[in-house]
Amino acid sequence: MLTVTETLQALGHDVTVHATEVGAAADLDRDRGLPVVTDGELPEACDGVLVQDGVHACVMAERYPAVPRVFIAHTTLVNVQRAPQVPDVVNAVVVLNDRMAHRCAGNGL
C-alpha cells in the first residue's frame, strides 16, 4: 500500500489512506506525508478506490458506489484478501502472480 500510494502521490494525485484501526503503520504513512483517516474521517467524495481486502471492498462500494473500485489480490492463503464475488463491489481486480490470476478467473472475476 505504501509503495502504491507514494507513487500515486508523486504522479500528482490526491491520496487518502483509510484504516479501520490505526497504529504504527499509520504513523509510518503519516511520517512519509500520506494522510491516514479512520471510518468517520473519510472524504465525502473521491475519484477512485483501491482496496486490498474483501471487507474494505464492501465498505467502499457502499460508501462510494459511483466511482471505480479496484481490488489488489495478493494471496490465496488468507480468505479476507479474496476479491468479493458480489456483483458491483469491485470493477477490476489486479493480481500479483499466476496463482491469484487462476483463482480470480475461477471465481469469475
FIDRENNU-882527 format. One record per residue (C-alpha): chain; x negated, y negated, z negated. Coordinates in nm, 3 decimals. Example, Ala and Ser with C-alpha at 12.3 -4.5 7.8 and 13.67 -1.06 7.14 Angstrom:
A; -1.230; 0.450; -0.780;
A; -1.367; 0.106; -0.714;
***
This chain:
A; 0.000; 0.000; 0.000;
A; -0.278; -0.241; -0.087;
A; -0.450; -0.194; 0.249;
A; -0.132; -0.248; 0.448;
A; -0.013; -0.549; 0.250;
A; -0.352; -0.719; 0.262;
A; -0.370; -0.660; 0.637;
A; -0.021; -0.795; 0.696;
A; -0.102; -1.099; 0.486;
A; -0.428; -1.155; 0.678;
A; -0.223; -1.150; 1.001;
A; -0.014; -1.438; 0.867;
A; 0.289; -1.251; 0.732;
A; 0.451; -1.340; 0.401;
A; 0.430; -1.023; 0.194;
A; 0.609; -0.933; -0.128;
A; 0.524; -0.614; -0.317;
A; 0.814; -0.458; -0.509;
A; 0.767; -0.235; -0.810;
A; 1.032; -0.098; -1.042;
A; 0.774; -0.089; -1.320;
A; 0.458; -0.297; -1.329;
A; 0.124; -0.218; -1.489;
A; -0.244; -0.201; -1.396;
A; -0.176; -0.151; -1.024;
A; 0.042; -0.463; -1.016;
A; -0.233; -0.656; -1.192;
A; -0.480; -0.543; -0.925;
A; -0.241; -0.652; -0.650;
A; -0.190; -0.993; -0.812;
A; -0.565; -1.034; -0.862;
A; -0.603; -0.985; -0.486;
A; -0.344; -1.253; -0.407;
A; -0.039; -1.038; -0.347;
A; 0.292; -1.138; -0.504;
A; 0.441; -0.850; -0.705;
A; 0.806; -0.862; -0.809;
A; 1.039; -0.635; -1.004;
A; 1.401; -0.549; -0.927;
A; 1.551; -0.880; -1.042;
A; 1.293; -1.088; -0.857;
A; 1.339; -0.957; -0.501;
A; 1.395; -1.228; -0.241;
A; 1.745; -1.278; -0.106;
A; 1.630; -1.205; 0.249;
A; 1.335; -1.059; 0.434;
A; 1.232; -0.972; 0.789;
A; 1.145; -0.607; 0.727;
A; 1.084; -0.342; 0.463;
A; 0.805; -0.088; 0.431;
A; 0.864; 0.191; 0.176;
A; 0.676; 0.500; 0.062;
A; 0.933; 0.698; -0.136;
A; 1.290; 0.811; -0.096;
A; 1.426; 0.625; -0.398;
A; 1.298; 0.287; -0.282;
A; 1.409; 0.361; 0.073;
A; 1.767; 0.395; -0.051;
A; 1.743; 0.089; -0.278;
A; 1.602; -0.127; 0.001;
A; 1.860; -0.001; 0.253;
A; 2.135; -0.112; 0.019;
A; 1.972; -0.447; -0.058;
A; 1.861; -0.531; 0.299;
A; 2.094; -0.339; 0.535;
A; 2.037; -0.563; 0.836;
A; 1.655; -0.556; 0.851;
A; 1.425; -0.289; 0.995;
A; 1.311; -0.037; 0.734;
A; 1.000; 0.173; 0.793;
A; 0.911; 0.475; 0.580;
A; 0.548; 0.582; 0.541;
A; 0.538; 0.961; 0.492;
A; 0.226; 1.066; 0.303;
A; 0.266; 1.421; 0.178;
A; 0.475; 1.737; 0.188;
A; 0.380; 1.814; -0.172;
A; 0.589; 1.551; -0.354;
A; 0.961; 1.562; -0.275;
A; 1.030; 1.199; -0.366;
A; 0.787; 1.098; -0.092;
A; 1.005; 1.254; 0.175;
A; 1.199; 1.025; 0.405;
A; 1.570; 1.037; 0.320;
A; 1.783; 1.228; 0.567;
A; 2.076; 0.994; 0.503;
A; 2.187; 0.802; 0.813;
A; 2.080; 0.435; 0.836;
A; 1.844; 0.442; 0.535;
A; 1.526; 0.418; 0.743;
A; 1.486; 0.307; 1.102;
A; 1.144; 0.457; 1.164;
A; 0.901; 0.697; 0.997;
A; 0.524; 0.668; 1.016;
A; 0.337; 0.990; 0.945;
A; -0.027; 1.013; 0.842;
A; -0.101; 1.367; 0.955;
A; 0.027; 1.654; 1.170;
A; 0.182; 1.837; 0.874;
A; 0.401; 1.535; 0.798;
A; 0.491; 1.497; 1.165;
A; 0.606; 1.859; 1.174;
A; 0.806; 1.819; 0.851;
A; 0.974; 1.499; 0.965;
A; 1.055; 1.643; 1.308;
A; 1.207; 1.949; 1.139;
A; 1.424; 1.718; 0.931;
A; 1.549; 1.535; 1.240;
A; 1.354; 1.216; 1.168;
***
